[in-house]
């Protein structure tokens, strides 16, 4: 399933809300954008979760948001 398909699931918004409530979310998102995606732009949610020791759900939200931001700037 690609990232856009996850956003169509009924529980997606709950996952987003929980992720945004995590105190490490802004740091994880910034580090992913500024460091990890610079060296590996096609990282999977599982790889990101393992690398930053975070839940896969948080990795999904971060990657989806960064992908959406990237599309908006292009």
LONU-892679 format. One line per field, with one value per atom (N, C-alpha, C): residue number from 0; residue in one letter; atom name; x, y, z. Coordinates in steps of 0.2 Angstrom, whole numbers, plus 2048, in hexadecimal, padded with zeros to 3 digits. Layout:
<rs>
num	NUM	...
residu	A	...
atome	CA	...
u	X	...
v	Y	...
w	Z	...
</rs>
This chain:
<rs>
num	0	0	0	1	1	1	2	2	2	3	3	3	4	4	4	5	5	5	6	6	6	7	7	7	8	8	8	9	9	9	10	10	10	11	11	11	12	12	12	13	13	13	14	14	14	15	15	15	16	16	16	17	17	17	18	18	18	19	19	19	20	20	20	21	21	21	22	22	22	23	23	23	24	24	24	25	25	25	26	26	26	27	27	27	28	28	28	29	29	29	30	30	30	31	31	31	32	32	32	33	33	33	34	34	34	35	35	35	36	36	36	37	37	37	38	38	38	39	39	39	40	40	40	41	41	41	42	42	42	43	43	43	44	44	44	45	45	45	46	46	46	47	47	47	48	48	48	49	49	49	50	50	50	51	51	51	52	52	52	53	53	53	54	54	54	55	55	55	56	56	56	57	57	57	58	58	58	59	59	59	60	60	60	61	61	61	62	62	62	63	63	63	64	64	64	65	65	65	66	66	66	67	67	67	68	68	68	69	69	69	70	70	70	71	71	71	72	72	72	73	73	73
residu	X	X	X	X	X	X	X	X	X	X	X	X	X	X	X	X	X	X	X	X	X	X	X	X	X	X	X	X	X	X	X	X	X	X	X	X	X	X	X	X	X	X	X	X	X	X	X	X	X	X	X	X	X	X	X	X	X	X	X	X	X	X	X	X	X	X	X	X	X	X	X	X	X	X	X	X	X	X	X	X	X	X	X	X	X	X	X	X	X	X	X	X	X	X	X	X	X	X	X	X	X	X	X	X	X	X	X	X	X	X	X	X	X	X	X	X	X	X	X	X	X	X	X	X	X	X	X	X	X	X	X	X	X	X	X	X	X	X	X	X	X	X	X	X	X	X	X	X	X	X	X	X	X	X	X	X	X	X	X	X	X	X	X	X	X	X	X	X	X	X	X	X	X	X	X	X	X	X	X	X	X	X	X	X	X	X	X	X	X	X	X	X	X	X	X	X	X	X	X	X	X	X	X	X	X	X	X	X	X	X	X	X	X	X	X	X	X	X	X	X	X	X
atome	N	CA	C	N	CA	C	N	CA	C	N	CA	C	N	CA	C	N	CA	C	N	CA	C	N	CA	C	N	CA	C	N	CA	C	N	CA	C	N	CA	C	N	CA	C	N	CA	C	N	CA	C	N	CA	C	N	CA	C	N	CA	C	N	CA	C	N	CA	C	N	CA	C	N	CA	C	N	CA	C	N	CA	C	N	CA	C	N	CA	C	N	CA	C	N	CA	C	N	CA	C	N	CA	C	N	CA	C	N	CA	C	N	CA	C	N	CA	C	N	CA	C	N	CA	C	N	CA	C	N	CA	C	N	CA	C	N	CA	C	N	CA	C	N	CA	C	N	CA	C	N	CA	C	N	CA	C	N	CA	C	N	CA	C	N	CA	C	N	CA	C	N	CA	C	N	CA	C	N	CA	C	N	CA	C	N	CA	C	N	CA	C	N	CA	C	N	CA	C	N	CA	C	N	CA	C	N	CA	C	N	CA	C	N	CA	C	N	CA	C	N	CA	C	N	CA	C	N	CA	C	N	CA	C	N	CA	C	N	CA	C	N	CA	C	N	CA	C	N	CA	C	N	CA	C	N	CA	C
u	804	800	805	803	807	804	808	806	800	7FE	7F7	7F1	7F2	7ED	7EC	7F1	7F0	7EB	7EC	7E8	7E0	7DE	7D7	7D4	7D8	7D6	7D2	7CD	7C9	7CD	7D2	7D5	7DB	7DC	7E2	7E2	7DD	7DD	7DF	7DD	7DE	7E6	7E9	7F0	7F4	7F1	7F5	7F4	7EE	7EE	7F2	7F3	7F7	7FE	800	807	809	804	805	806	803	803	80A	80D	814	819	81C	821	827	828	82E	82C	826	824	827	827	82B	832	835	83C	83D	839	83A	838	833	832	837	83A	83F	846	847	84D	84C	846	845	845	843	843	84A	84D	854	85A	859	85F	85E	859	857	855	851	84E	854	858	85E	862	863	868	864	85D	859	852	851	84A	845	846	841	841	842	842	83B	83A	833	831	82B	829	82C	82D	830	837	83B	842	843	83E	83E	83D	838	836	83C	83F	845	84B	84C	852	851	84B	849	846	845	842	83C	837	830	82B	825	820	81F	81D	81D	817	812	80D	80F	814	817	81B	81E	822	81E	818	813	811	80F	80C	812	818	81D	81F	81F	821	81B	815	80F	80F	810	810	816	81C	821	820	81D	81C	817	812	80D	810	814	818	81C	81F	824	820	81A	815	813	811	80F	814	81A	820	822	820	822	81D
v	7FA	800	806	80B	811	816	81B	820	823	825	828	823	81D	818	818	819	819	81F	824	82A	829	824	823	81E	81B	817	81B	818	81B	81D	81A	81B	820	822	826	82D	830	837	836	830	82E	82D	82A	829	82F	834	83A	83E	83E	842	83F	839	836	837	837	839	840	845	84C	84D	849	84A	847	843	841	847	847	84D	84D	847	846	847	848	848	84E	854	859	858	855	853	84E	849	843	845	84A	84C	850	855	859	855	850	84C	848	845	841	846	84C	850	853	855	858	853	84D	849	842	83E	838	838	83C	83C	83F	843	845	840	83B	835	82F	82E	829	82B	82E	831	82C	826	821	81C	81F	81B	818	812	80F	811	811	812	80D	807	802	804	806	808	80E	813	819	818	814	812	80E	80A	806	80B	810	814	819	81C	821	81E	817	814	817	817	819	815	815	811	812	80D	80D	812	813	817	81F	820	827	828	823	823	824	821	822	829	82C	833	837	837	83B	83B	835	834	837	836	838	840	843	84A	84D	84A	84D	84C	847	846	84B	84C	851	858	85A	860	861	85C	85C	85D	85A	85B	862	865	86C	871	86F	874	873	86E	86D	86F
w	800	800	800	7FC	7FC	801	802	807	806	800	7FF	800	7FF	801	809	80D	814	816	813	815	813	810	80E	813	818	81D	822	825	82A	830	832	838	837	831	82F	834	834	838	83F	842	849	84A	845	845	844	840	83F	846	849	84F	855	855	85A	859	852	850	852	850	852	859	85E	865	868	864	866	867	86D	86E	869	867	862	85B	859	852	84E	851	84D	84C	851	850	84B	84B	847	83F	83F	838	835	839	837	835	839	838	832	831	82B	824	825	81F	81D	823	822	821	824	823	820	822	81F	818	816	80F	80B	80D	809	807	80B	809	806	808	805	804	7FE	7FD	7FC	7FB	7FB	801	807	80D	80E	810	812	819	81B	822	827	825	829	82A	825	826	82A	829	82D	835	836	83D	840	83D	840	841	83C	83D	843	844	849	84F	84F	855	857	852	853	850	852	84F	847	844	83C	83B	83F	83E	83D	842	842	83C	83A	833	82D	82D	828	827	82D	82D	82B	82D	82C	824	822	81A	816	818	814	814	81A	81B	817	817	813	80C	80A	803	800	804	803	802	807	807	801	7FF	7F9	7F3	7F2	7EC	7EC	7F2	7F2	7F0	7F1	7EF	7E8	7E5	7DE	7D9
</rs>
